[in-house]
Amino acid sequence: QVQLVESGGGLVQAGNSLRLSCAASGRTFNMYRMGWFRQAPGKGREFVAAISRSGGTTYHADSVKGRFTISRDTAKNTVYLQMNSLNPEDTAVYYCAADYSGSVYDTSAMQYGYWGQGTQVTVSS
């Protein structure tokens, strides 16, 4: 199993940046495909980005492509989400997720077995 803890959320003005971190427990971090999802009030959980076990392949949702970047640091057992040019539509709770199987192109939340508790990101206009 793996436990995930997100950090880095907060309140920012539109146009600014934030970097989210997700620290994973255990010594098998490089066995997990990692992803970021978000959930705005009254909406379902939306795929944001994913990264392969090796870190060599990433996939970003169209809504964030060119603004957000997912990365991972195996030595630190941590996955990051760099978010630039934020806008109010990016306001949501952001969740880190992990799974043993599948590919970065599996964008359904049901295809991830492990989740963090979430971190709030609020973008003011």
Secondary structure, DSSP 8 states (H G I E B T S, - for coil): ---EEEE--EEEETT--EEEEEEE-SS-GGGSEEEEEEE-TTS--EEEEEE-SSS--EEE-TTTTTTEEEEEEGGGTEEEEEE-S--GGG-EEEEEEEESSS-TT---GGG--EE---EEEEEE-
